[in-house]
Each structure stands twice: as structure tokens, then as C-alpha cells.
Amino acid sequence: MPLLSRSVAARIVNLSNGLGSLTLNSNPTSEHYRFKLPAYNSSKAAVAMLTIVYATKLASQKIKANAADPATPPRI
């Protein structure tokens, strides 16, 4: 984190997707519900939680952390 803390616009961007969502994976009407891939789903859920922890812990240092889902098309 030392290099990030010296940046004027520090960012952490993690890649995740809906298969790591507890809400989507427990909803039978969700398109993600039928994909039960234990290692993959749990690793994506871990990335989501890590992103939340980073965003919370690093906010005071002006470092932003976000997760992006590159496979989800925008909703109009």
C-alpha cells in the first residue's frame, strides 16, 4: 500500500461477478441460481468481501476500492 498511498488518485479495482453474490445465488428466480461451482463461487464471494474491507479500511487514506463485473451488460 505504500505506493498507492503516495498517489493523487489511488484506485484498487477487483474483478468479480454475480456468481459471488449470496443474494443472487440463493434466489431461485435469478439467472445465477443454477450455477453451483463451489470453488469459483466462493472465490468470487471472497473477492467481494475483500473489496468491501479495502474500501472501508483505506477510505481514510483517500484510496478507493471497487469491484467490476466485466460480463454484465448495462441495464437500460
Stockholm file with secondary structure:
# STOCKHOLM 1.0

chainA/1-76         MPLLSRSVAARIVNLSNGLGSLTLNSNPTSEHYRFKLPAYNSSKAAVAMLTIVYATKLASQKIKANAADPATPPRI
#=GR chainA/1-76 SS CHHHHTSSSCEEEEECCGGGCHHHHTCTTSTTTTCCCHHHHHHHHHHHHHHHHHHHHHGGGTCEEEEECTTSCCCC
#=GC SS_cons        CHHHHTSSSCEEEEECCGGGCHHHHTCTTSTTTTCCCHHHHHHHHHHHHHHHHHHHHHGGGTCEEEEECTTSCCCC
//
